[in-house]
Amino acid sequence: MSGIADGEMGSIVLNNIINNTTYASKVLPYLSTDFFIEETERCIAHVLINYHALYGKSPNVREIVVELKELPEITKLDKNTVNDV
């Protein structure tokens, strides 16, 4: 029986926050970047946490992309990936 790997859990949580406003409203107040293994996921979580702190809601995909492009932690390769979104 195979379960969900720890690395997969981060992407599941982020996907649900972005696509499910009810889930986002319950999870975002408790979300921390420390919960994520991969650096890209940490950056996305950082954007979600800061956006929620500023505006009281979760950002849409376009807003996430704009914010990600501004982060110094995002590498050139990651920026190309973000541009493809």
C-alpha positions as a printed Julia matrix, in Angstrom:
85×3 Matrix{Float64}:
   0.0    0.0     0.0
   1.53   3.29   -1.03
   0.81   6.56    0.71
   1.53  10.16   -0.1
   5.22  11.02    0.06
   6.19  14.02    2.21
   7.39  15.85   -0.9
   4.02  15.42   -2.57
   2.1   16.74    0.42
   3.48  20.25   -0.05
   2.22  20.51   -3.61
  -1.17  19.11   -2.58
  -1.54  21.71    0.18
  -0.47  24.58   -2.09
  -2.77  23.43   -4.9
  -5.73  23.28   -2.52
  -4.99  26.72   -1.1
  -4.87  28.21   -4.59
  -7.96  26.43   -5.91
 -10.23  26.07   -2.88
 -11.13  29.28   -1.05
 -12.77  27.47    1.86
  -9.67  25.35    2.41
  -7.46  28.42    2.03
  -9.38  30.39    4.64
  -8.93  27.58    7.16
  -5.27  26.75    6.4
  -3.59  30.08    5.59
  -3.69  31.48    9.15
  -1.6   28.49   10.29
   0.64  28.01    7.26
   4.41  28.29    7.63
   7.18  28.03    5.07
   8.86  25.56    7.45
   6.24  22.97    6.43
   7.7   22.67    2.92
  10.74  20.72    1.77
  11.33  22.14   -1.7
  12.57  25.72   -2.08
  10.08  26.56   -4.83
   7.2   25.43   -2.64
   8.59  27.5     0.23
   8.61  30.56   -2.04
   5.02  29.96   -3.11
   3.99  29.48    0.51
   5.81  32.72    1.4
   3.8   34.58   -1.25
   0.53  33.04   -0.04
   1.25  33.85    3.6
   2.24  37.46    2.91
  -0.67  38.08    0.55
  -3.11  36.68    3.1
  -1.59  38.85    5.83
  -1.97  41.97    3.66
  -5.36  41.35    2.05
  -7.1   38.73    4.18
  -7.6   36.35    1.26
  -5.62  34.04   -0.98
  -4.19  35.37   -4.26
  -5.15  34.09   -7.68
  -2.57  32.45   -9.94
  -1.71  35.68  -11.77
  -1.06  37.49   -8.48
   1.13  34.61   -7.29
   3.2   34.75  -10.48
   3.72  38.51  -10.16
   4.83  38.17   -6.54
   7.1   35.2    -7.25
   8.97  37.1    -9.95
   9.87  39.74   -7.35
  11.41  37.33   -4.84
  15.21  37.31   -4.72
  15.17  33.58   -3.82
  13.77  32.62   -7.2
  16.54  31.39   -9.48
  16.71  32.1   -13.2
  15.45  28.58  -13.93
  12.54  29.06  -11.55
  11.72  32.42  -13.18
  11.5   30.7   -16.55
   9.12  28.14  -15.03
   7.04  30.92  -13.48
   6.88  32.72  -16.83
   5.47  29.55  -18.4
   2.56  29.62  -15.95
